[in-house]
Structure formats: structure tokens, C-alpha cells
Amino acid sequence: MRTVEEVETYFPGFKSFIDTTEQEIPRPKDKKRKKEYYSGKKKRHTVKTQYMVNKEGKILHKSNHHKKGRQHDYSVYKDEHPITPPQVKNYFDLGYKGIETDFPNLKVILPVKKKRNVKLTKTEKRYNKRHRRQRVIVEHTICRIKKFGIMGNKYRNRLKRYDGISDIVSGLVNYRIIHTTRR
């Protein structure tokens, strides 16, 4: 993408939304793999995948699955992050706290975190509300992905096939988004 018009076609409004999701897998037999795949958040064995979505809900980037279900969202981003043009604002949730210091050239938009024993001001609450309203598009896209049974339920296939299948489902979601917005 060399011109502003090319960037605008991929990132309408110069915005991108990034989030990570987990999918449950069967409990591994090997003791070492059991520990690697166990997610304390979900209390199950999971794999994580990160998605970058534009304002229309179209998936622009999908990371490969990460073995460690216990891995933090920001660790997944550090391992495999999409490169966005400098004009694009990237919206994250609080799971990506610290990104602005590690990636200073990236335009990062995070919500305001509430501190212990301190209430948020009205302006901070309004800011967080606007942030939520913008970022909900990535949550809706992840919901569309999970409507496909293979991505929404426990993944019972071989993990080496996971990335290919999730690519196919992402393509189907994008196809549906493209054809519903043309009408």
C-alpha cells in the first residue's frame, strides 16, 4: 500500500480492531502438552488465534494458532503481529496493556483502566463507552467465525490442520461480508 487511497480501501476510516479468541480442544494425553494447552481463564485446554478486522468487519489478518492456551493476548501479538500503515489507528482491549511502550510507532487506542479504590471520571467513562462501541465490530466478527460448528465447538481434528481450516472459515466470513455490503 503506497498511497492513502490504497490504505483507505483496506482500512475504511483508517481504523483496525485487534482481538484474540480461544477455542477448546480435547485434553492431550501427554503430561507436558496438558500443561501447555491448559487455559486458567477458560478452565479447559485451548488454542488461541488473533484476528485483525477493519471497520466493515472484514478479516484482514489471522495469526496461526498458539499452542499455549495459557498465553496472554499481548504475548500472542508480540509473537505474530500484523503490520499496519502508520496512518491507521489500532483499537485494542485491556489485554494488550503495555503495547504503546513496546511499539512506539504504532497508533494505539486503549480504554482507560480503572485503578484500585479510584473511580473513573465521567469523561473517562464516556471515552471507554465510545471505545467499546467502536471495538464491538471485532467481537461480532469473532461471533460470525464461531457460528461455523468446527470453530465454535470443541475442535476435534488434528491440530496441524487447524490453521488451514480457520483460514477457510475466515475466507467464508469475508465472502459473506463482502456480498452483504454490496446490496
C-alpha positions as CSV (number, residue, x, y, z in Angstrom):
1,M,0.0,0.0,0.0
2,R,1.8,3.0,-1.3
3,T,-0.9,5.7,-1.4
4,V,-3.5,7.0,1.0
5,E,-6.3,5.7,-1.3
6,E,-4.9,2.2,-1.2
7,V,-4.8,2.3,2.6
8,E,-8.4,3.7,2.7
9,T,-9.7,0.7,0.7
10,Y,-8.3,-1.8,3.2
11,F,-8.9,0.3,6.3
12,P,-12.0,2.4,5.9
13,G,-11.8,5.3,8.3
14,F,-8.1,4.4,8.9
15,K,-9.2,2.0,11.7
16,S,-8.3,-1.6,12.6
17,F,-9.6,-3.7,15.5
18,I,-7.5,-6.5,17.0
19,D,-8.6,-9.2,19.5
20,T,-7.7,-12.8,20.4
21,T,-10.0,-15.7,20.9
22,E,-9.7,-19.2,22.4
23,Q,-11.1,-22.5,21.1
24,E,-11.4,-25.6,23.2
25,I,-9.5,-28.7,22.2
26,P,-9.7,-32.3,23.7
27,R,-7.4,-32.9,26.7
28,P,-4.0,-34.0,25.5
29,K,-2.7,-37.4,26.7
30,D,0.9,-36.2,27.2
31,K,1.6,-34.6,30.6
32,K,3.7,-31.8,29.1
33,R,1.2,-30.9,26.4
34,K,-1.6,-30.9,29.0
35,K,0.2,-28.2,30.9
36,E,1.0,-26.2,27.7
37,Y,-2.6,-26.2,26.4
38,Y,-4.4,-25.6,29.7
39,S,-6.0,-22.1,30.0
40,G,-6.8,-21.0,33.5
41,K,-9.2,-18.4,32.2
42,K,-11.4,-21.0,30.4
43,K,-10.5,-23.9,32.8
44,R,-10.1,-26.0,29.7
45,H,-7.4,-26.9,27.2
46,T,-7.4,-24.4,24.4
47,V,-5.6,-22.8,21.5
48,K,-5.5,-19.1,20.8
49,T,-5.9,-17.2,17.5
50,Q,-5.7,-13.5,16.9
51,Y,-7.8,-11.6,14.4
52,M,-7.4,-8.1,12.9
53,V,-10.6,-6.7,11.4
54,N,-11.4,-3.5,9.6
55,K,-14.4,-1.2,10.2
56,E,-16.7,-3.3,7.9
57,G,-15.9,-6.5,9.8
58,K,-13.7,-8.0,7.1
59,I,-10.8,-10.1,8.5
60,L,-7.5,-8.6,7.3
61,H,-5.1,-10.7,9.3
62,K,-5.3,-14.0,11.2
63,S,-2.5,-15.4,13.2
64,N,-1.6,-19.1,13.4
65,H,-2.9,-20.9,16.4
66,H,-0.8,-20.6,19.5
67,K,-0.2,-23.8,21.5
68,K,-0.2,-22.3,24.8
69,G,-3.8,-21.7,25.9
70,R,-2.4,-20.0,29.0
71,Q,-0.6,-17.4,26.8
72,H,-1.6,-13.8,27.3
73,D,-3.3,-11.9,24.4
74,Y,-0.4,-9.4,24.3
75,S,2.2,-12.3,24.1
76,V,0.3,-13.6,21.0
77,Y,0.5,-10.1,19.5
78,K,4.3,-9.9,20.1
79,D,4.9,-13.3,18.6
80,E,2.9,-12.6,15.4
81,H,1.6,-9.1,14.9
82,P,0.2,-7.6,11.7
83,I,2.0,-4.7,10.2
84,T,-0.3,-1.7,9.7
85,P,0.4,1.5,7.8
86,P,1.3,4.5,10.1
87,Q,-2.0,6.3,9.4
88,V,-4.1,3.5,10.8
89,K,-5.4,3.6,14.4
90,N,-5.4,0.2,16.1
91,Y,-8.1,-0.4,18.7
92,F,-7.2,-2.9,21.4
93,D,-8.8,-4.1,24.7
94,L,-7.0,-4.0,28.1
95,G,-5.5,-7.4,27.4
96,Y,-2.9,-5.5,25.3
97,K,-1.8,-3.2,28.1
98,G,1.9,-2.1,27.5
99,I,1.7,-2.2,23.7
100,E,2.2,1.6,23.4
101,T,5.7,1.3,25.1
102,D,6.8,-1.7,23.1
103,F,5.6,-0.4,19.7
104,P,6.0,3.4,19.8
105,N,5.4,3.9,16.1
106,L,2.0,2.2,16.2
107,K,-1.1,4.3,16.7
108,V,-2.7,2.5,19.7
109,I,-6.1,3.2,21.2
110,L,-6.7,1.5,24.5
111,P,-9.5,2.0,27.0
112,V,-8.8,3.7,30.4
113,K,-8.1,1.2,33.1
114,K,-9.8,1.7,36.5
115,K,-7.3,1.8,39.3
116,R,-7.9,0.2,42.7
117,N,-10.1,2.2,45.0
118,V,-10.4,5.1,42.5
119,K,-13.5,5.6,40.4
120,L,-13.3,6.7,36.7
121,T,-14.3,10.2,35.9
122,K,-17.3,10.9,33.7
123,T,-15.0,11.8,30.8
124,E,-13.1,8.6,31.2
125,K,-16.3,6.6,31.3
126,R,-17.5,8.4,28.1
127,Y,-14.2,7.6,26.4
128,N,-14.5,3.9,27.4
129,K,-18.0,3.8,26.1
130,R,-17.0,5.3,22.7
131,H,-14.1,2.8,22.6
132,R,-16.4,-0.1,23.3
133,R,-18.9,1.0,20.6
134,Q,-16.0,1.2,18.0
135,R,-14.4,-2.1,19.1
136,V,-17.6,-4.2,19.1
137,I,-17.1,-5.0,15.4
138,V,-14.2,-7.4,16.1
139,E,-16.4,-9.2,18.7
140,H,-19.2,-9.5,16.1
141,T,-16.7,-10.9,13.5
142,I,-15.4,-13.5,16.0
143,C,-19.0,-14.4,16.7
144,R,-19.5,-14.9,12.9
145,I,-16.5,-17.2,12.8
146,K,-17.8,-19.2,15.8
147,K,-21.1,-19.8,14.1
148,F,-19.4,-22.3,12.0
149,G,-19.6,-25.5,14.0
150,I,-15.9,-26.5,13.5
151,M,-14.8,-23.2,15.0
152,G,-17.4,-22.7,17.7
153,N,-17.4,-26.1,19.4
154,K,-14.5,-28.2,20.7
155,Y,-12.0,-28.7,17.8
156,R,-11.7,-32.5,17.5
157,N,-9.5,-32.6,14.4
158,R,-5.7,-32.8,14.2
159,L,-4.1,-29.5,15.4
160,K,-1.8,-29.4,12.3
161,R,-4.9,-28.8,10.2
162,Y,-6.3,-26.1,12.5
163,D,-4.7,-23.1,10.7
164,G,-5.9,-24.3,7.2
165,I,-9.5,-24.8,8.5
166,S,-9.5,-21.5,10.3
167,D,-8.3,-19.8,7.1
168,I,-11.1,-21.4,5.1
169,V,-13.7,-20.2,7.7
170,S,-12.2,-16.7,7.7
171,G,-12.5,-16.6,3.9
172,L,-16.1,-17.7,4.1
173,V,-16.9,-15.0,6.7
174,N,-15.2,-12.4,4.5
175,Y,-17.1,-13.6,1.4
176,R,-20.4,-13.2,3.2
177,I,-19.5,-9.7,4.5
178,I,-18.4,-8.6,1.0
179,H,-21.6,-9.9,-0.6
180,T,-24.0,-8.5,2.1
181,T,-22.5,-5.0,1.9
182,R,-22.9,-4.7,-1.8
183,R,-26.7,-4.7,-1.7
